[in-house]
Amino acid sequence: MNDQHDHGALGDAEYAEFMELAAEEGFDLDDVEGAISEAGHGPLPVLAVVGRPNVGKSTLVNRIIGRREAVVEDKPGVTRDRVTYEAEWAGRRFKVVDTGGWEQDVLGIDASVAAQAEYAIEAADAVVFVVDAKVGATDTDEAVVRLLRRAGKPVVLCANKVDGQSGEADAATLWSLGLGLPHPVSSLHGRGTGDMLDAVLEALPEAPEQTFGDAPLGGPRRIALIGRPNVGKSSLLNKVAKEDRVVVNELAGTTRDPVDELIQLGGVTWKFVDTAGIRKKVHLQQGADYYASLRTAAAVEKAEVAVILIDSTENISVQDQRIITMAVESGRAIVIAYNKWDELDEERRYYLEREIETEMQQVSWAPRVNVSALTGRHMEKLVPAIETALAGWETRVPTGRLNAFLGEVVAAHPHPIRGGKQPRILFGTQAGSKPPRFVLFASGFLEHGYRRFIERRLREEFGFDGTPIHISVRVREKRGAQHKKKK
């Protein structure tokens, strides 16, 4: 791993100055370096656990994460959703995605389960392919191997249900799959999982590539249009493209797959992704809708900006809130577009403004445009809003300026005293951007309310319009604890 990555977004001189400050304040420098590196890398690397039904994927996931969370039942196909957990092995953290069983040539909900396993592979940095060593390689296993080869991701082959020496020979036969060394494992009893996880760490990158952030200079910026079904995403895309590029239908949910379109808007070429409307929670869906939600999530992951369309003629729904949360958690720049604005009377406008005040607090920092996809009203305001959000998403505050600001804020508004102690922010740095990620080093635990206050003040001072902000806090260990740790 090169030095640039270790330093997050800090240059060499800034990094050296920062580490000197950390040493003066009595922080463990390894911890400080780890915190900057982790925040600078953004999201954790992702490991997908895949295989046909009932080979023990969820039991293996429980073993990896060290607790019983994934649903385990002695019948195939219990796991339907992709479920993500955080895990740690040998001091490295990563995400584990448990998937439903993959089967070829299936219909209905089973097809959706297969589809979401395929999406999990597409979104992962590495894959653990679980095969039942007692049964041996089946036709379905061979089909999964073909899928994995197409995906081109690093694969660790897990020969599961090897409970003793007698099963080792069964595991060895899986060399025939052509995926290299089969790791004999009993996920039920823990046998062999350590060696398999060592192989997983070799397959996973230290930090995942953030392709959306590293688009070549001059390349079109990627915009995902998201929102619940029938809010007018396809109509909006057709309007900005000035032609019918996408099927528009009164029937909600006509769009199934995202459609990438290069579109000239405001003198700039943008890559718009029109996504299928997100419906209820994924596990409540059947067939094509289920797949459509996963494709929407994939489109957001590949985008830089999420333009969230909301139907202003209807109340802001729980579903709208869920979509906003998804976009915020994915760390994308965000613009909120209230569609069908020309259909509102004065009364509805009044009540909508009240709803926005109460229901949209979590994205009060996002640029807002009131548009009509049908008539084209205010479409010209979309590009400045997107550019504002991208600028906020890429903003970088130099460490010296950030610490001068933090010093002023802490002096004017100290943390409340709790249990006779008053924790203080000692110093901080911005370890990454796209979205902005800050690490604050403190003398004690900072309450959630105070962190929110710091975020609000950061926005007032430095802008950050249209972007989520991630703040992590590292608390200085007591000198005695540090001394013991070094011994």
C-alpha positions as CSV (number, residue, x, y, z in Angstrom):
1,M,0.0,0.0,0.0
2,N,1.5,3.3,-0.9
3,D,2.1,6.3,1.3
4,Q,-0.6,8.4,-0.4
5,H,-3.2,5.9,0.7
6,D,-1.9,5.7,4.3
7,H,-2.2,9.5,4.6
8,G,-5.8,9.6,3.4
9,A,-6.2,13.0,1.7
10,L,-3.2,14.5,3.5
11,G,-0.1,15.5,1.7
12,D,3.3,14.5,3.1
13,A,4.1,17.8,4.9
14,E,0.6,18.1,6.2
15,Y,0.7,14.5,7.4
16,A,4.1,15.0,9.2
17,E,2.8,18.1,11.0
18,F,-0.4,16.3,12.0
19,M,1.4,13.3,13.5
20,E,3.6,15.7,15.5
21,L,0.5,17.3,16.9
22,A,-0.9,13.8,17.7
23,A,2.3,12.9,19.6
24,E,2.2,16.1,21.6
25,E,-1.4,15.3,22.7
26,G,-0.4,11.8,23.8
27,F,-2.1,9.7,21.2
28,D,-0.9,6.3,20.1
29,L,0.6,7.1,16.6
30,D,-0.3,3.7,15.2
31,D,-4.0,4.3,16.2
32,V,-3.9,7.8,14.6
33,E,-2.4,6.5,11.4
34,G,-5.0,3.7,11.3
35,A,-7.8,6.1,11.8
36,I,-6.7,8.4,9.0
37,S,-6.0,5.5,6.7
38,E,-9.4,3.9,7.4
39,A,-11.4,7.2,6.9
40,G,-9.4,8.1,3.8
41,H,-10.3,4.8,2.2
42,G,-14.0,5.3,2.5
43,P,-16.1,2.2,2.4
44,L,-14.8,-1.2,3.7
45,P,-13.9,-3.9,1.2
46,V,-16.8,-6.3,0.4
47,L,-16.8,-10.1,0.5
48,A,-19.8,-11.9,-1.0
49,V,-20.6,-15.4,0.2
50,V,-22.3,-17.3,-2.6
51,G,-23.2,-20.9,-3.5
52,R,-26.3,-23.1,-4.2
53,P,-29.0,-23.5,-1.6
54,N,-28.3,-25.3,1.7
55,V,-24.5,-25.6,1.5
56,G,-24.1,-23.7,4.8
57,K,-23.5,-20.1,3.6
58,S,-25.3,-18.5,6.5
59,T,-23.6,-20.8,9.1
60,L,-20.3,-19.7,7.6
61,V,-21.2,-16.0,7.7
62,N,-22.1,-16.4,11.4
63,R,-18.7,-18.1,11.9
64,I,-16.9,-15.2,10.1
65,I,-18.7,-12.4,12.0
66,G,-18.4,-14.3,15.3
67,R,-22.0,-14.1,16.3
68,R,-25.3,-15.7,15.3
69,E,-27.1,-13.1,13.1
70,A,-27.6,-14.7,9.7
71,V,-30.8,-16.8,9.5
72,V,-30.0,-20.5,9.7
73,E,-32.6,-23.1,9.1
74,D,-32.4,-26.7,8.1
75,K,-34.1,-26.2,4.8
76,P,-32.9,-24.7,1.6
77,G,-33.6,-21.1,0.5
78,V,-34.2,-19.5,3.9
79,T,-31.9,-16.5,3.1
80,R,-33.6,-14.4,0.4
81,D,-32.2,-11.0,0.8
82,R,-28.6,-10.0,0.6
83,V,-27.7,-9.2,4.1
84,T,-24.6,-7.3,5.0
85,Y,-22.5,-7.6,8.2
86,E,-19.3,-6.1,9.4
87,A,-16.4,-8.5,10.2
88,E,-12.8,-8.4,11.4
89,W,-10.0,-10.8,10.9
90,A,-6.3,-10.4,11.8
91,G,-6.9,-6.7,12.5
92,R,-8.5,-6.0,9.2
93,R,-12.2,-5.0,8.8
94,F,-14.4,-5.8,5.9
95,K,-18.1,-6.3,5.0
96,V,-19.6,-9.7,4.5
97,V,-22.7,-10.1,2.2
98,D,-24.7,-13.3,2.9
99,T,-26.8,-14.2,-0.2
100,G,-29.7,-16.5,-1.0
101,G,-28.8,-19.8,-2.8
102,W,-28.0,-19.5,-6.5
103,E,-29.7,-21.9,-8.9
104,Q,-29.8,-21.8,-12.7
105,D,-32.9,-21.9,-14.8
106,V,-35.3,-21.0,-12.0
107,L,-38.5,-18.9,-12.1
108,G,-40.4,-16.6,-9.8
109,I,-39.0,-15.7,-6.4
110,D,-36.1,-18.2,-6.9
111,A,-35.1,-16.3,-10.0
112,S,-34.9,-13.2,-7.9
113,V,-32.8,-14.8,-5.3
114,A,-30.4,-15.9,-8.1
115,A,-30.5,-12.4,-9.4
116,Q,-29.5,-10.8,-6.1
117,A,-26.7,-13.3,-5.7
118,E,-25.4,-12.2,-9.1
119,Y,-25.7,-8.6,-8.0
120,A,-23.8,-9.3,-4.8
121,I,-20.9,-10.8,-6.9
122,E,-20.9,-7.7,-9.2
123,A,-20.7,-5.4,-6.1
124,A,-18.1,-7.4,-4.2
125,D,-14.3,-7.0,-4.1
126,A,-13.8,-10.8,-3.6
127,V,-16.1,-13.9,-3.3
128,V,-16.2,-17.0,-1.1
129,F,-17.8,-19.8,-3.1
130,V,-19.2,-22.4,-0.8
131,V,-19.6,-26.0,-2.0
132,D,-20.9,-29.0,0.0
133,A,-17.8,-31.3,0.1
134,K,-20.0,-34.3,1.1
135,V,-22.1,-33.9,-2.1
136,G,-19.3,-32.8,-4.4
137,A,-19.5,-30.5,-7.4
138,T,-23.0,-30.4,-9.0
139,D,-24.2,-29.0,-12.3
140,T,-25.4,-25.9,-10.4
141,D,-21.9,-25.5,-8.8
142,E,-20.4,-25.6,-12.3
143,A,-22.8,-22.9,-13.5
144,V,-21.8,-20.7,-10.5
145,V,-18.1,-21.2,-11.5
146,R,-18.9,-19.9,-15.0
147,L,-20.7,-16.9,-13.5
148,L,-17.7,-16.2,-11.3
149,R,-15.3,-16.5,-14.2
150,R,-17.3,-13.9,-16.1
151,A,-17.3,-11.5,-13.1
152,G,-13.5,-11.8,-12.9
153,K,-13.4,-11.3,-9.1
154,P,-10.9,-13.1,-6.9
155,V,-12.5,-16.3,-5.5
156,V,-11.8,-18.3,-2.4
157,L,-13.2,-21.8,-2.7
158,C,-14.7,-23.1,0.6
159,A,-15.2,-26.9,0.8
160,N,-17.8,-26.9,3.6
161,K,-19.1,-29.7,5.9
162,V,-15.6,-31.3,6.3
163,D,-15.9,-32.3,9.9
164,G,-12.8,-34.5,10.2
165,Q,-9.9,-36.1,8.4
166,S,-12.2,-38.4,6.5
167,G,-13.7,-35.4,4.7
168,E,-10.4,-34.1,3.5
169,A,-10.4,-36.4,0.5
170,D,-13.9,-35.1,-0.5
171,A,-12.6,-31.6,-0.4
172,A,-9.6,-32.5,-2.6
173,T,-12.0,-33.6,-5.4
174,L,-13.1,-30.0,-5.7
175,W,-9.9,-29.1,-7.4
176,S,-11.8,-30.2,-10.5
177,L,-13.8,-26.9,-10.4
178,G,-10.6,-25.1,-11.6
179,L,-10.7,-22.4,-8.8
180,G,-7.5,-23.4,-7.1
181,L,-7.0,-24.7,-3.6
182,P,-10.3,-25.9,-1.9
183,H,-10.2,-24.8,1.7
184,P,-11.7,-27.7,3.8
185,V,-13.9,-26.1,6.4
186,S,-16.6,-27.0,8.9
187,S,-18.5,-23.8,9.3
188,L,-20.6,-25.5,12.0
189,H,-17.7,-26.4,14.2
190,G,-15.2,-23.7,13.1
191,R,-12.7,-26.2,11.7
192,G,-10.4,-24.7,9.0
193,T,-12.1,-21.2,9.0
194,G,-8.9,-19.4,10.1
195,D,-6.9,-20.6,7.1
196,M,-9.8,-19.8,4.8
197,L,-10.0,-16.2,6.2
198,D,-6.2,-15.8,5.8
199,A,-6.9,-16.5,2.1
200,V,-9.8,-14.1,2.1
201,L,-7.5,-11.3,3.3
202,E,-5.1,-12.0,0.5
203,A,-8.0,-11.8,-2.0
204,L,-9.5,-8.6,-0.6
205,P,-7.9,-5.2,-1.5
206,E,-6.6,-3.1,1.4
207,A,-9.3,-0.6,0.3
208,P,-11.8,-1.0,-2.4
209,E,-11.5,1.0,-5.7
210,Q,-13.9,3.9,-5.8
211,T,-14.5,4.0,-9.5
212,F,-17.2,6.6,-9.2
213,G,-14.8,9.0,-7.6
214,D,-11.9,8.4,-10.0
215,A,-13.6,9.0,-13.3
216,P,-11.1,10.2,-15.9
217,L,-10.8,14.0,-16.3
218,G,-13.3,15.2,-18.8
219,G,-15.4,12.0,-18.6
220,P,-19.1,12.5,-18.1
221,R,-20.3,12.7,-14.5
222,R,-22.7,9.9,-13.5
223,I,-26.2,10.8,-12.3
224,A,-28.7,8.3,-10.9
225,L,-32.4,9.3,-11.1
226,I,-34.1,7.6,-8.2
227,G,-37.5,7.6,-6.6
228,R,-40.5,5.5,-5.9
229,P,-42.4,4.1,-8.9
230,N,-44.3,6.5,-11.1
231,V,-42.8,9.8,-9.8
232,G,-41.7,10.7,-13.3
233,K,-38.1,9.5,-13.6
234,S,-38.5,8.4,-17.2
235,S,-40.4,11.5,-18.1
236,L,-37.7,13.7,-16.6
237,L,-35.0,11.8,-18.6
238,N,-37.0,12.2,-21.8
239,K,-37.4,15.9,-21.1
240,V,-33.7,16.6,-20.5
241,A,-32.8,14.4,-23.5
242,K,-35.4,16.3,-25.6
243,E,-36.6,13.0,-27.1
244,D,-38.3,9.8,-26.0
245,R,-35.4,7.6,-24.9
246,V,-37.3,5.6,-22.3
247,V,-40.7,3.9,-22.2
248,V,-43.2,6.0,-20.2
249,N,-46.3,4.2,-19.0
250,E,-49.2,5.1,-16.6
251,L,-48.6,1.7,-15.1
252,A,-46.1,2.1,-12.2
253,G,-42.9,0.2,-12.5
254,T,-42.5,0.0,-16.3
255,T,-38.7,0.6,-16.1
256,R,-37.0,-2.6,-15.0
257,D,-33.3,-2.1,-15.8
258,P,-31.3,1.1,-15.5
259,V,-30.8,2.8,-18.9
260,D,-27.5,4.8,-19.3
261,E,-27.9,7.8,-21.4
262,L,-25.3,10.4,-22.4
263,I,-27.2,13.7,-22.4
264,Q,-26.1,17.3,-23.2
265,L,-27.5,19.6,-20.6
266,G,-26.3,23.1,-19.7
267,G,-23.5,22.8,-22.3
268,V,-22.1,19.7,-20.5
269,T,-22.4,16.0,-21.2
270,W,-23.8,14.0,-18.3
271,K,-24.3,10.2,-18.0
272,F,-27.9,9.8,-16.7
273,V,-29.0,6.4,-15.3
274,D,-32.8,6.0,-15.3
275,T,-33.6,3.5,-12.6
276,A,-36.6,1.3,-11.8
277,G,-38.7,2.8,-9.0
278,I,-37.9,1.4,-5.6
279,R,-40.9,-0.2,-4.0
280,K,-41.4,-1.8,-0.6
281,K,-38.6,-3.3,1.4
282,V,-36.7,-5.7,-0.9
283,H,-37.7,-8.9,0.9
284,L,-41.4,-8.2,0.4
285,Q,-41.0,-8.1,-3.3
286,Q,-41.5,-10.8,-5.9
287,G,-39.9,-11.4,-9.3
288,A,-39.0,-8.5,-11.5
289,D,-39.7,-5.8,-8.8
290,Y,-37.2,-7.5,-6.5
291,Y,-34.5,-7.5,-9.2
292,A,-35.4,-3.9,-10.1
293,S,-34.6,-2.7,-6.6
294,L,-31.3,-4.4,-6.6
295,R,-30.4,-2.9,-10.0
296,T,-31.4,0.6,-8.6
297,A,-29.1,0.1,-5.6
298,A,-26.3,-0.9,-8.1
299,A,-27.0,2.2,-10.2
300,V,-26.7,4.4,-7.1
301,E,-23.4,2.7,-6.2
302,K,-22.0,3.5,-9.6
303,A,-23.2,7.1,-9.6
304,E,-21.7,10.3,-8.2
305,V,-24.9,12.2,-7.8
306,A,-28.3,10.9,-6.8
307,V,-31.2,13.1,-8.1
308,I,-34.1,12.0,-5.9
309,L,-37.5,12.7,-7.4
310,I,-40.5,13.2,-5.1
311,D,-44.1,13.5,-6.3
312,S,-45.1,16.9,-4.9
313,T,-48.8,16.2,-5.4
314,E,-48.7,13.4,-2.8
315,N,-47.6,13.3,0.9
316,I,-43.9,12.6,1.5
317,S,-44.0,8.9,2.2
318,V,-42.0,6.4,4.3
319,Q,-40.9,5.0,1.0
320,D,-39.5,8.4,0.0
321,Q,-37.6,8.6,3.3
322,R,-36.2,5.1,2.8
323,I,-34.9,6.0,-0.7
324,I,-33.3,9.2,0.7
325,T,-31.6,7.2,3.5
326,M,-30.2,4.7,0.9
327,A,-28.7,7.5,-1.1
328,V,-27.2,9.2,2.0
329,E,-25.8,6.0,3.3
330,S,-24.2,5.2,0.0
331,G,-22.3,8.5,0.3
332,R,-23.5,10.1,-2.9
333,A,-24.0,13.8,-3.7
334,I,-27.7,14.5,-3.5
335,V,-30.2,16.8,-5.2
336,I,-33.9,16.7,-4.3
337,A,-36.3,17.4,-7.2
338,Y,-40.0,18.0,-6.4
339,N,-41.8,16.9,-9.6
340,K,-45.3,17.8,-10.9
341,W,-44.9,21.3,-9.3
342,D,-47.1,22.9,-11.9
343,E,-50.1,20.7,-10.6
344,L,-50.0,22.2,-7.1
345,D,-52.6,24.7,-5.9
346,E,-51.7,27.3,-3.1
347,E,-53.1,25.0,-0.3
348,R,-51.0,22.0,-1.4
349,R,-47.9,24.2,-1.7
350,Y,-48.4,25.4,1.9
351,Y,-48.8,21.9,3.3
352,L,-45.9,20.6,1.2
353,E,-43.5,23.2,2.7
354,R,-44.6,22.2,6.2
355,E,-43.9,18.5,5.3
356,I,-40.5,19.4,3.9
357,E,-39.6,21.2,7.2
358,T,-40.6,18.2,9.3
359,E,-40.0,15.1,7.1
360,M,-36.9,16.2,5.1
361,Q,-34.6,17.3,8.0
362,Q,-32.0,14.7,7.3
363,V,-31.3,16.2,3.9
364,S,-31.9,19.9,4.6
365,W,-28.4,20.5,3.2
366,A,-29.3,19.1,-0.3
367,P,-30.0,21.6,-3.1
368,R,-33.7,21.6,-4.1
369,V,-35.4,22.2,-7.4
370,N,-39.1,22.4,-8.1
371,V,-39.7,20.9,-11.6
372,S,-42.2,19.5,-14.0
373,A,-41.0,16.6,-16.1
374,L,-44.1,16.9,-18.3
375,T,-43.8,20.6,-19.2
376,G,-40.1,21.1,-18.7
377,R,-40.6,23.8,-16.1
378,H,-37.4,24.8,-14.2
379,M,-35.3,22.1,-16.0
380,E,-32.6,24.7,-16.4
381,K,-32.1,24.8,-12.6
382,L,-31.2,21.1,-12.5
383,V,-27.6,21.5,-13.7
384,P,-26.6,24.3,-11.3
385,A,-28.1,22.2,-8.5
386,I,-26.1,19.1,-9.6
387,E,-22.9,21.1,-9.9
388,T,-23.4,22.6,-6.4
389,A,-23.8,19.1,-5.0
390,L,-20.7,17.8,-6.8
391,A,-18.7,20.8,-5.6
392,G,-19.7,20.1,-2.0
393,W,-19.0,16.4,-2.4
394,E,-15.4,17.1,-3.5
395,T,-14.7,19.9,-1.0
396,R,-11.4,19.5,0.9
397,V,-10.6,21.6,4.0
398,P,-6.8,22.0,4.8
399,T,-5.9,20.6,8.2
400,G,-4.6,23.9,9.6
401,R,-7.8,25.8,8.6
402,L,-9.9,23.0,10.1
403,N,-8.1,23.0,13.4
404,A,-8.4,26.8,13.7
405,F,-12.1,26.5,13.1
406,L,-12.4,23.6,15.6
407,G,-10.6,25.6,18.3
408,E,-13.0,28.5,17.9
409,V,-16.1,26.3,18.0
410,V,-14.9,24.3,21.1
411,A,-14.0,27.6,22.9
412,A,-17.4,29.2,22.1
413,H,-19.5,26.0,22.6
414,P,-17.8,23.4,24.8
415,H,-19.2,19.9,25.1
416,P,-21.6,19.5,28.1
417,I,-20.1,18.2,31.3
418,R,-21.1,14.5,31.9
419,G,-20.2,12.6,35.0
420,G,-18.0,15.4,36.2
421,K,-15.9,15.3,33.0
422,Q,-15.9,17.6,29.9
423,P,-14.6,15.9,26.8
424,R,-12.8,18.2,24.3
425,I,-12.0,18.0,20.6
426,L,-8.2,18.3,20.6
427,F,-7.7,18.3,16.9
428,G,-8.9,16.8,13.6
429,T,-8.3,16.3,9.9
430,Q,-10.3,15.6,6.8
431,A,-9.1,12.2,5.7
432,G,-11.1,11.9,2.5
433,S,-13.6,13.5,0.1
434,K,-16.4,12.1,-2.2
435,P,-18.0,12.4,0.4
436,P,-16.1,14.4,2.9
437,R,-14.8,12.2,5.8
438,F,-13.4,13.8,9.0
439,V,-11.6,12.2,11.9
440,L,-11.8,14.1,15.2
441,F,-9.4,13.2,18.0
442,A,-10.9,13.9,21.5
443,S,-10.1,13.6,25.2
444,G,-13.3,11.7,25.8
445,F,-16.5,10.3,24.2
446,L,-18.5,12.9,22.2
447,E,-22.2,12.6,22.4
448,H,-24.3,12.2,19.3
449,G,-25.9,15.6,19.7
450,Y,-22.6,17.3,19.9
451,R,-21.3,15.5,16.8
452,R,-24.4,16.8,15.0
453,F,-23.7,20.3,16.2
454,I,-20.1,20.0,14.8
455,E,-21.5,18.8,11.5
456,R,-23.9,21.7,11.4
457,R,-21.1,24.2,12.1
458,L,-18.8,22.6,9.5
459,R,-21.6,23.1,6.9
460,E,-22.1,26.8,8.0
461,E,-18.4,27.5,7.7
462,F,-17.2,25.5,4.7
463,G,-20.4,24.8,2.6
464,F,-20.7,21.1,1.9
465,D,-24.0,21.7,0.1
466,G,-25.5,18.6,-1.3
467,T,-23.2,16.0,0.3
468,P,-23.4,13.8,3.4
469,I,-20.5,14.3,5.8
470,H,-19.0,11.3,7.7
471,I,-17.4,12.1,11.1
472,S,-15.6,9.5,13.1
473,V,-14.1,10.2,16.6
474,R,-11.0,8.7,18.2
475,V,-10.8,9.0,22.0
476,R,-7.3,9.3,23.6
477,E,-6.5,6.4,25.8
478,K,-5.5,7.0,29.4
479,R,-1.7,7.2,29.6
480,G,-1.6,4.1,31.9
481,A,-3.6,2.0,29.4
482,Q,-1.3,3.1,26.6
483,H,1.7,2.2,28.7
484,K,0.3,-1.3,29.3
485,K,-0.5,-1.8,25.6
486,K,3.1,-1.0,24.6
487,K,4.5,-3.5,27.2
